[in-house]
Amino acid sequence: MKKLLLAIILGSSCSQFYAQKTELIECGTDELMRKHYERHPEEKARDDAFNLELSKLIKSGKLASTLNKNQVYEIPAVVHVVGDGSAVGTVNNKSDADIIAWVNYTNGVFSGSSSSGMSSSSAILPVKFVFAKISPTCTATNGINRINASHLPKYVSGGVNNDNTTNAVTASEITALGMWDTSKYYNIYVVKKLASNSGTLNGFAYYPGGSNDYAFMSTSASSVNAQTLAHEFGHALGLRHTHEGFNDSTGACPANTDCTLQGDLVCDTEPMKSLYHSSVPYTCQTGQINPCTSVTYAGGERNVMSYTFCFRDLFTLGQSDRATAQLLQYRQSLINSPVASSTRPNNNTSLTTTCTPTTITNPGNYNIGITSVKFGNINNYSTNYKAATNNFYENFTGNYCLGISKTTIPSGTSTTLTITPGTNNPHIIKAYIDYNNDGQFNETTELVLNQSNIAAGSTATASVTPPSNAVANTPLRMRVIGEYNGTTVTACYIPKYGQIEDYSVIIEPRTLSAKNAIENKTFITQAENSVYIKSDLQITSLVIYDASGRILVNQTNMKSTEITAPLNAKNVVVTVRATLENGKVITQKLKF
């Protein structure tokens, strides 16, 4: 799929209605977006560019044809239950069982399950929340994190309100008490109460690709039979309200001359008003005339992303396609996150000591730094610098467990290094490898990537070929730097706005043994529900990923000439990449 551009942030807010299965979901989208775009006009520009690009893909028919309709993408989630001092299991501090049941119910909404009240005609949103199994400290977790906010009197009395803190706290005061890496976990906060200038709320979530990415839910909306979390995560997948473009003051219907660029940007959802403004309030409008189409409502009144007095029981195919496109473009880090598995990546290594920064000169939320590094087997996502976590230096070596941060590359052969910058502002990107292992980085001989004016949403790429005199068979430090464009950057500089990350690289000598000098034969084939590999050389690593880039199997430090890798997949095409002991990489596509 063509490269898309987006970094917008959108929230919604909701309040509970009177019936068990009917929710009044009021959202403060317009005001939130207006304020956000005033602060970040560059994100508005990227949002417009994204919508235009996606419009072209929809009109050409390329969007739907490139999406795998049979793939369900797992999203590792952590639910932060923010207590007010109440006992676990009470209304303001829900039990684990309550949280698990609620998330499972929401997964049923995504999958169109009748057990979650969904219509048989509903399209499937191909996502599923899975509770994280590894915590940021590399310990086991059930994906539910309890935060005791009883020391915040305003939270105890009034909960969260970003507009008025006279008797409440802001969302940022809550996230400061605990936020797990947003590139690895989707953070959901359950709080006792949410409010804004418009009144009591049920929740909000941010669109993908922006500088914030998490959801807040009131405890009253965090329960079985509530569609609110599915609605909010719809926003987190870039979906808009079905009444987007409705003019509240004049009552005018949304414009619909180009359904890919107007209204909710989806062509199979009918243009409509917010049904909270219907002529017969508090009444489901099924069977009534839609004043924006002059015909009977065609399901919009029951859409999960609508404002309605009906029970919300469907998504459309257009919404599913749009959500999937944005998922694949902006949430690769969550799709590939290792925290969904209880098996920790093995990054254990010991490196020669070198300079490390101890401070940053301009701490602030400029979204400058590094968000992704790919190099050989290294495949690591991270968050750019954020003041709350003060992550100006990230040492992804040693016992790091939340991504793959070490690799072996061949000497005398090029390996592609790809680095993705932070979410805002132009960057200068540099990378070094300490080839002689002396604990220093030579600005001439050990600088392997040096590129300026890299825009957010783009990447910096280089082909790295180790020199013949590089230290072999020893872990070497690779340093990656992302900084504001125009800043003077050296390997040991003090970060100004950005970030430094360290990784581990082992270089294999090019000289082959007599065994490796023979022409090797490697076979990769499908054996029932497994991938079978046999070679006359030892296989050192194995990576299997699907068409979206999601990693299904990742094994390193292997020394075997025959491997059987079980693969629980159906109706998918996978790519198998096996690295041999001589550095040669064998790639094969298989259909399961």
Secondary structure by P-SEA (a helix, b strand, c coil): ccbbbbbbbbbbbbbbcccccccccccaaaaaaaaaaaacaaaaaaaaaaaaaaaaaaaaccccccccccbbbbbbbbbbbccccccccccccccaaaaaaaaaaaaaaaacccccccccccccccbbbbcccccccccccccbbbbbccccccccccccccccccccccaaaaaaaccccccccbbbbbcccccccccccccccccccccccbbbbcccccccccaaaaaaaaaaacccccccccccccccccccccccccccccccccccccccccccccccccccccccccccccccccccccccccccccccaaaaaaaaaaaacccccccccccccccccccccccccccccccccccccccccccccccccbbbbbbcccccccccccccccccccccccccccccbbbbbbbbbccccbbbbbbbbcccccccccccccccccccccccccbbbbbbbbcccccccbbbbbbbbbccccccccccccccccbbbbbbbbbbbcccccccccbbbbbbbbcccbbbbbccccccbbbbbccccccccccccccccbbbbbbccccbbbbbbbbccccbbbbbbbcc
